[in-house]
């Protein structure tokens, strides 16, 4: 498999990102992850989505680590410091699942609290449903697990077409357009850092077309099977959606109604756009800590 590896120089002196890099090999590719907090503590697995990377969680990781939690934040293959296959067809829903499954097994993660948003939810919720014995709690912010059986918001179709046809695909500008606050020049540089040129962006462009939008999508059946598990999920399930995301709006209520573990949880609506980790990172992180404090 042909792939590119972003030069380390692109990641030098990034704002608010002092974390040491860690790597595992998955399917012949190098996957980067952060590993902060006490090594013997129960882990929080923070999964980013499209087109971000672990930099998205930079303000939340220290708060959760300071509360005594181990925080694992990988860069999905095609993003961040992880390797980037150049063929867009190398990216599939299942390949991302396999890469994350390999990460769980190599790090021998158990008693996991999943924290996920955007594609981190499409992957993370499947991961939890397929490995229920490894997970102790789930926190979803602006995420979903579509099967293709529901109507897709118009905003998503616009986004999908943009990802396919835009000649530039300006990553930092995309992030900036989906937050309430304005990203600083240094933050924009950090989000552009993984992608020196368009050849590095195959994974970022691939994601929108992998979302199940019809009942017979390649991932639909596996996602339906995951929902059967989630509809019996009695472990803590918390939603922390934002008030300004047109793509996932209403997904929190949908999950609260269908997932038993969501009953009686202190669900919150945070202030922010799609990337609520940029708009309300402290409130988001404290919600996670509060949930876990009540479990210990």
KOLLO-941679 format. One record per residue (C-alpha): residue number from 1; residue in three letters; chain; x, y, z. Coordinates in Angstrom, 1 decimal. Each point is the difference from the previous one (the first is absolute). Last residue first. Layout:
N
TORMAR   n res chain     c1     c2     c3
TORMAR NUM ALA     A      X      Y      Z
...
END
This chain:
296
TORMAR   n res chain     c1     c2     c3
TORMAR 296 UNK     A  -15.8    5.2   40.9
TORMAR 295 UNK     A   -3.1    0.4   -2.2
TORMAR 294 UNK     A   -1.1    3.5    1.2
TORMAR 293 UNK     A    3.5    1.3   -0.5
TORMAR 292 UNK     A   -0.2   -1.4   -3.6
TORMAR 291 UNK     A   -3.0    2.1   -0.9
TORMAR 290 UNK     A    1.5    3.1    1.6
TORMAR 289 UNK     A    3.3   -0.4   -1.8
TORMAR 288 UNK     A   -1.8   -0.3   -3.3
TORMAR 287 UNK     A   -2.1    3.0    0.6
TORMAR 286 UNK     A    3.1    1.9    1.1
TORMAR 285 UNK     A    1.7   -0.7   -3.3
TORMAR 284 UNK     A   -3.0    1.3   -2.0
TORMAR 283 UNK     A   -0.3    3.1    2.2
TORMAR 282 UNK     A    3.7    0.7   -0.5
TORMAR 281 UNK     A    0.0   -0.6   -3.7
TORMAR 280 UNK     A   -3.0    2.2   -0.8
TORMAR 279 UNK     A    0.6    1.6   -3.4
TORMAR 278 UNK     A    3.0   -1.9   -1.4
TORMAR 277 UNK     A   -1.1   -3.4    1.3
TORMAR 276 UNK     A   -3.5    0.9   -1.3
TORMAR 275 UNK     A    1.1   -0.5   -3.5
TORMAR 274 UNK     A   -3.4    0.0   -1.6
TORMAR 273 UNK     A   -0.8    3.4    1.4
TORMAR 272 UNK     A    0.0    1.1    3.6
TORMAR 271 UNK     A   -1.7    0.5    3.3
TORMAR 270 UNK     A   -0.6   -3.3    1.7
TORMAR 269 UNK     A   -3.3   -1.9    0.5
TORMAR 268 UNK     A    0.4   -2.4    2.9
TORMAR 267 UNK     A   -1.1   -3.4    1.0
TORMAR 266 UNK     A    0.2   -0.8    3.8
TORMAR 265 UNK     A   -0.9   -3.7   -0.3
TORMAR 264 UNK     A   -3.4   -1.2    1.1
TORMAR 263 UNK     A   -0.6   -2.4   -2.9
TORMAR 262 UNK     A    3.0    0.0   -2.4
TORMAR 261 UNK     A    0.9   -3.5    0.9
TORMAR 260 UNK     A   -3.3   -1.3   -1.5
TORMAR 259 UNK     A    0.9    1.2   -3.5
TORMAR 258 UNK     A   -2.9    0.8   -2.3
TORMAR 257 UNK     A   -1.6    3.2    1.4
TORMAR 256 UNK     A    3.3    1.7    1.0
TORMAR 255 UNK     A    1.5   -1.0   -3.4
TORMAR 254 UNK     A   -2.7    1.9   -2.0
TORMAR 253 UNK     A    0.1    2.9    2.4
TORMAR 252 UNK     A    3.7    0.4   -0.6
TORMAR 251 UNK     A   -0.3   -0.4   -3.7
TORMAR 250 UNK     A   -2.4    3.0   -0.2
TORMAR 249 UNK     A    2.5    2.3   -1.7
TORMAR 248 UNK     A    2.9   -2.1   -1.5
TORMAR 247 UNK     A    0.5    1.9   -3.3
TORMAR 246 UNK     A   -1.3    3.4    0.9
TORMAR 245 UNK     A    2.3    0.4    3.0
TORMAR 244 UNK     A   -0.6    3.1    2.1
TORMAR 243 UNK     A   -1.3   -1.0    3.5
TORMAR 242 UNK     A    2.7   -2.5    0.7
TORMAR 241 UNK     A   -0.4   -3.6    0.9
TORMAR 240 UNK     A    1.2   -1.5    3.3
TORMAR 239 UNK     A   -1.7   -3.4    0.2
TORMAR 238 UNK     A    0.8   -2.5    2.7
TORMAR 237 UNK     A   -0.3   -3.8    0.0
TORMAR 236 UNK     A    0.7   -1.7    3.3
TORMAR 235 UNK     A   -0.2   -3.9   -0.3
TORMAR 234 UNK     A   -3.4   -1.4   -0.9
TORMAR 233 UNK     A    0.5   -0.7   -3.7
TORMAR 232 UNK     A   -2.9   -2.0   -1.3
TORMAR 231 UNK     A   -0.9    2.3   -2.8
TORMAR 230 UNK     A    3.7    0.4   -0.5
TORMAR 229 UNK     A    0.5   -3.6   -0.9
TORMAR 228 UNK     A   -2.8    0.0   -2.6
TORMAR 227 UNK     A    1.4    3.3   -1.2
TORMAR 226 UNK     A    3.3   -1.7   -0.7
TORMAR 225 UNK     A   -1.8   -2.6   -2.2
TORMAR 224 UNK     A   -1.6    2.8   -1.9
TORMAR 223 UNK     A    3.4    1.5   -0.5
TORMAR 222 UNK     A    1.4   -3.2   -1.4
TORMAR 221 UNK     A   -2.9   -0.2   -2.4
TORMAR 220 UNK     A    0.3    3.6   -1.2
TORMAR 219 UNK     A    3.8   -0.1   -0.6
TORMAR 218 UNK     A   -0.1   -1.0   -3.7
TORMAR 217 UNK     A   -3.0    2.3   -0.6
TORMAR 216 UNK     A   -3.2   -1.9   -0.6
TORMAR 215 UNK     A   -2.3    2.2    2.1
TORMAR 214 UNK     A    1.3    3.2   -1.6
TORMAR 213 UNK     A    2.0    2.8    1.5
TORMAR 212 UNK     A    2.8   -1.9    1.7
TORMAR 211 UNK     A    2.9    2.4    0.5
TORMAR 210 UNK     A    3.0   -1.1   -2.1
TORMAR 209 UNK     A   -0.4    2.8   -2.5
TORMAR 208 UNK     A    0.6    2.6    2.7
TORMAR 207 UNK     A    3.2   -1.8    1.1
TORMAR 206 UNK     A    2.0   -0.2   -3.2
TORMAR 205 UNK     A    1.1    3.6   -0.4
TORMAR 204 UNK     A    1.8    0.0    3.4
TORMAR 203 UNK     A    1.7   -3.3   -0.8
TORMAR 202 UNK     A    1.2    1.1   -3.4
TORMAR 201 UNK     A    1.4    3.3    1.4
TORMAR 200 UNK     A    3.7   -0.6   -0.1
TORMAR 199 UNK     A    0.3    0.4   -3.7
TORMAR 198 UNK     A   -1.7    3.4    0.3
TORMAR 197 UNK     A    3.1    1.6    1.6
TORMAR 196 UNK     A    1.8    0.3    3.3
TORMAR 195 UNK     A   -3.0   -1.6    1.8
TORMAR 194 UNK     A    0.6   -0.9    3.6
TORMAR 193 UNK     A    0.8    3.6    0.9
TORMAR 192 UNK     A   -3.2    1.6   -1.3
TORMAR 191 UNK     A   -1.7   -0.4    3.4
TORMAR 190 UNK     A    3.0    1.3    1.8
TORMAR 189 UNK     A    0.3    3.0   -2.4
TORMAR 188 UNK     A   -3.6    0.9    0.7
TORMAR 187 UNK     A    0.7   -0.1    3.8
TORMAR 186 UNK     A    3.0    2.3   -0.5
TORMAR 185 UNK     A   -2.1    2.4   -2.1
TORMAR 184 UNK     A   -2.6    0.1    2.7
TORMAR 183 UNK     A   -3.3   -1.8   -0.3
TORMAR 182 UNK     A   -3.1    2.2    0.1
TORMAR 181 UNK     A   -2.6   -1.0    2.5
TORMAR 180 UNK     A   -3.3   -1.7   -0.9
TORMAR 179 UNK     A    1.6   -2.9   -1.8
TORMAR 178 UNK     A   -0.9   -1.7   -3.3
TORMAR 177 UNK     A    1.5    2.6   -2.4
TORMAR 176 UNK     A    3.4   -0.1    1.8
TORMAR 175 UNK     A    0.3   -3.8   -0.4
TORMAR 174 UNK     A   -0.7    0.3   -3.8
TORMAR 173 UNK     A    2.4    2.9   -0.3
TORMAR 172 UNK     A    2.7   -2.1    1.7
TORMAR 171 UNK     A   -0.6   -2.9   -2.4
TORMAR 170 UNK     A   -0.2    1.9   -3.3
TORMAR 169 UNK     A   -1.3   -2.6   -2.4
TORMAR 168 UNK     A    1.7    1.5   -3.1
TORMAR 167 UNK     A   -1.7   -1.3   -3.2
TORMAR 166 UNK     A   -3.4   -0.4    1.7
TORMAR 165 UNK     A   -1.8   -2.9   -1.7
TORMAR 164 UNK     A   -0.2   -2.9    2.5
TORMAR 163 UNK     A    0.3    1.9    3.3
TORMAR 162 UNK     A   -2.4    2.6   -1.2
TORMAR 161 UNK     A   -2.5   -2.5   -1.2
TORMAR 160 UNK     A    0.0   -1.7    3.4
TORMAR 159 UNK     A   -0.4    3.3    1.9
TORMAR 158 UNK     A   -3.0    1.0   -2.1
TORMAR 157 UNK     A   -1.5   -3.5    0.6
TORMAR 156 UNK     A    0.7    0.4    3.8
TORMAR 155 UNK     A   -1.8    3.4    0.2
TORMAR 154 UNK     A   -3.0   -1.5   -1.7
TORMAR 153 UNK     A   -0.5   -2.3    3.0
TORMAR 152 UNK     A   -0.1   -3.7   -0.7
TORMAR 151 UNK     A   -3.3   -1.8    0.3
TORMAR 150 UNK     A    0.3   -3.2    2.0
TORMAR 149 UNK     A    0.5   -3.6   -1.1
TORMAR 148 UNK     A    3.6    0.6   -1.1
TORMAR 147 UNK     A    1.3   -1.6    3.2
TORMAR 146 UNK     A    1.3    3.1    1.6
TORMAR 145 UNK     A    2.0   -0.1    3.3
TORMAR 144 UNK     A    0.1    3.6    1.3
TORMAR 143 UNK     A    2.1    2.7    1.3
TORMAR 142 UNK     A   -0.1    3.6    1.3
TORMAR 141 UNK     A    1.4   -0.9    3.4
TORMAR 140 UNK     A   -0.2   -3.6    1.1
TORMAR 139 UNK     A    1.2   -1.3    3.4
TORMAR 138 UNK     A    0.1   -3.8    0.5
TORMAR 137 UNK     A    0.7   -2.1    3.1
TORMAR 136 UNK     A    1.6   -3.2    1.2
TORMAR 135 UNK     A    1.4   -1.4   -3.3
TORMAR 134 UNK     A    2.2   -3.1   -0.6
TORMAR 133 UNK     A   -2.8   -2.5    0.7
TORMAR 132 UNK     A   -2.2    1.7   -2.7
TORMAR 131 UNK     A    2.5   -0.6   -2.8
TORMAR 130 UNK     A   -2.1    0.0   -3.1
TORMAR 129 UNK     A   -2.4    2.6    1.4
TORMAR 128 UNK     A    2.9    2.1    1.3
TORMAR 127 UNK     A    1.7    0.0   -3.3
TORMAR 126 UNK     A   -3.2    0.8   -1.9
TORMAR 125 UNK     A   -0.6    2.9    2.3
TORMAR 124 UNK     A    3.6    1.1   -0.5
TORMAR 123 UNK     A    0.1   -0.1   -3.8
TORMAR 122 UNK     A   -3.1    2.0   -0.8
TORMAR 121 UNK     A    0.6    2.0    3.1
TORMAR 120 UNK     A    3.6    0.9   -0.8
TORMAR 119 UNK     A   -1.4    0.9   -3.4
TORMAR 118 UNK     A   -1.6    3.1    1.7
TORMAR 117 UNK     A    0.7   -0.1    3.7
TORMAR 116 UNK     A    1.2   -2.6    2.5
TORMAR 115 UNK     A    0.9   -0.6    3.6
TORMAR 114 UNK     A    0.1   -3.8    0.9
TORMAR 113 UNK     A    0.7   -0.9    3.6
TORMAR 112 UNK     A    2.1   -3.2   -0.1
TORMAR 111 UNK     A    0.0   -2.6    2.8
TORMAR 110 UNK     A    2.4   -2.0   -2.3
TORMAR 109 UNK     A    2.9    1.0   -2.3
TORMAR 108 UNK     A    2.6   -2.6   -0.9
TORMAR 107 UNK     A    2.1    2.6   -1.9
TORMAR 106 UNK     A    0.4   -2.4   -2.9
TORMAR 105 UNK     A   -3.6   -1.1    0.2
TORMAR 104 UNK     A   -1.6    3.4    0.1
TORMAR 103 UNK     A    2.3    1.3   -2.8
TORMAR 102 UNK     A   -0.8   -3.0   -2.2
TORMAR 101 UNK     A   -3.7    0.6    0.5
TORMAR 100 UNK     A    0.7    3.6   -1.1
TORMAR  99 UNK     A    1.6   -1.1   -3.3
TORMAR  98 UNK     A   -2.7   -2.6   -0.6
TORMAR  97 UNK     A   -2.8    2.5    0.4
TORMAR  96 UNK     A    1.8    2.5   -2.3
TORMAR  95 UNK     A    0.3   -2.8   -2.6
TORMAR  94 UNK     A   -3.7   -0.8    0.5
TORMAR  93 UNK     A   -1.2    3.5   -0.8
TORMAR  92 UNK     A    2.2    0.0   -3.0
TORMAR  91 UNK     A    3.2    1.9   -0.9
TORMAR  90 UNK     A    2.4   -1.7   -2.5
TORMAR  89 UNK     A   -2.3    1.2   -2.8
TORMAR  88 UNK     A    1.3    3.6    0.5
TORMAR  87 UNK     A    3.4   -1.2   -1.1
TORMAR  86 UNK     A    2.8    2.0    1.7
TORMAR  85 UNK     A    0.0   -1.9    3.3
TORMAR  84 UNK     A    0.7    2.5    2.8
TORMAR  83 UNK     A    2.2   -1.0    3.0
TORMAR  82 UNK     A   -1.0    1.3    3.4
TORMAR  81 UNK     A    1.3    3.4    1.2
TORMAR  80 UNK     A   -3.3    1.7   -0.5
TORMAR  79 UNK     A   -2.4   -1.8   -2.4
TORMAR  78 UNK     A    0.0   -2.7   -2.6
TORMAR  77 UNK     A   -0.1   -2.8    2.6
TORMAR  76 UNK     A   -1.9    1.4    3.0
TORMAR  75 UNK     A    2.1    2.0    2.4
TORMAR  74 UNK     A   -0.3   -1.6    3.4
TORMAR  73 UNK     A   -1.0    1.6    3.3
TORMAR  72 UNK     A    0.6   -2.2    3.1
TORMAR  71 UNK     A   -0.6    1.7    3.3
TORMAR  70 UNK     A    0.8   -1.6    3.3
TORMAR  69 UNK     A   -2.2    1.4    2.7
TORMAR  68 UNK     A    1.1    1.6    3.3
TORMAR  67 UNK     A   -2.0    3.2   -0.1
TORMAR  66 UNK     A    3.1    1.8   -1.3
TORMAR  65 UNK     A   -0.1   -2.4   -3.1
TORMAR  64 UNK     A   -3.6    1.1   -0.7
TORMAR  63 UNK     A    0.9    3.7    0.2
TORMAR  62 UNK     A    3.2   -0.5   -1.9
TORMAR  61 UNK     A   -1.7   -1.8   -2.9
TORMAR  60 UNK     A   -2.9    2.5   -0.4
TORMAR  59 UNK     A    2.0    3.0   -1.4
TORMAR  58 UNK     A    1.9   -2.1   -2.5
TORMAR  57 UNK     A   -3.0   -2.0   -1.2
TORMAR  56 UNK     A   -0.2    1.4   -3.6
TORMAR  55 UNK     A    3.8   -0.5   -0.3
TORMAR  54 UNK     A   -0.8   -3.7   -0.1
TORMAR  53 UNK     A   -1.0    0.4   -3.7
TORMAR  52 UNK     A   -2.5    2.0   -2.0
TORMAR  51 UNK     A   -1.6   -0.5   -3.5
TORMAR  50 UNK     A   -2.3   -1.8    1.0
TORMAR  49 UNK     A   -0.2   -1.8    3.3
TORMAR  48 UNK     A    1.8   -0.2    3.3
TORMAR  47 UNK     A    0.0   -3.0    2.4
TORMAR  46 UNK     A    0.8    0.5    3.7
TORMAR  45 UNK     A    0.5   -3.3    1.8
TORMAR  44 UNK     A   -0.1    0.5    3.8
TORMAR  43 UNK     A    2.0   -2.6    1.8
TORMAR  42 UNK     A   -0.2   -1.5    3.5
TORMAR  41 UNK     A    3.1    1.0    1.8
TORMAR  40 UNK     A    3.3   -1.9    0.1
TORMAR  39 UNK     A    1.8    2.3   -2.5
TORMAR  38 UNK     A   -0.9    3.1    2.0
TORMAR  37 UNK     A   -0.8    2.9   -2.3
TORMAR  36 UNK     A    0.8    0.4   -3.7
TORMAR  35 UNK     A    0.3   -2.5   -2.9
TORMAR  34 UNK     A   -0.2    1.8   -3.4
TORMAR  33 UNK     A   -0.3   -2.1   -3.2
TORMAR  32 UNK     A    1.6   -0.4   -3.3
TORMAR  31 UNK     A   -0.7   -2.9   -2.4
TORMAR  30 UNK     A    2.8   -1.3   -2.2
TORMAR  29 UNK     A   -1.2   -2.1   -2.9
TORMAR  28 UNK     A    0.8   -3.7   -0.8
TORMAR  27 UNK     A   -3.5   -1.1    0.9
TORMAR  26 UNK     A    0.2    1.8    3.3
TORMAR  25 UNK     A    3.4    1.0    1.5
TORMAR  24 UNK     A   -0.1    1.8    3.3
TORMAR  23 UNK     A    1.3    3.4    0.9
TORMAR  22 UNK     A    0.4    2.5    2.9
TORMAR  21 UNK     A    0.7    3.7   -0.2
TORMAR  20 UNK     A    0.7    2.1    3.1
TORMAR  19 UNK     A   -2.5    2.8    0.6
TORMAR  18 UNK     A    0.8    3.7    0.1
TORMAR  17 UNK     A   -2.9    1.1   -2.3
TORMAR  16 UNK     A   -1.2    3.4    1.2
TORMAR  15 UNK     A    1.2    1.8   -3.1
TORMAR  14 UNK     A    2.1   -2.1   -2.4
TORMAR  13 UNK     A    3.7    0.4    0.4
TORMAR  12 UNK     A    1.1   -2.6   -2.5
TORMAR  11 UNK     A   -2.8   -2.0   -1.7
TORMAR  10 UNK     A    0.9    0.6   -3.6
TORMAR   9 UNK     A    3.7   -0.8    0.8
TORMAR   8 UNK     A   -1.0   -3.5    0.7
TORMAR   7 UNK     A   -0.6   -0.6   -3.7
TORMAR   6 UNK     A   -3.4   -1.4   -0.9
TORMAR   5 UNK     A    0.2   -3.6   -0.9
TORMAR   4 UNK     A   -1.4   -1.0   -3.4
TORMAR   3 UNK     A   -1.4   -3.3   -1.1
TORMAR   2 UNK     A    0.1   -2.6   -2.7
TORMAR   1 UNK     A   -1.4   -3.4    1.0
END
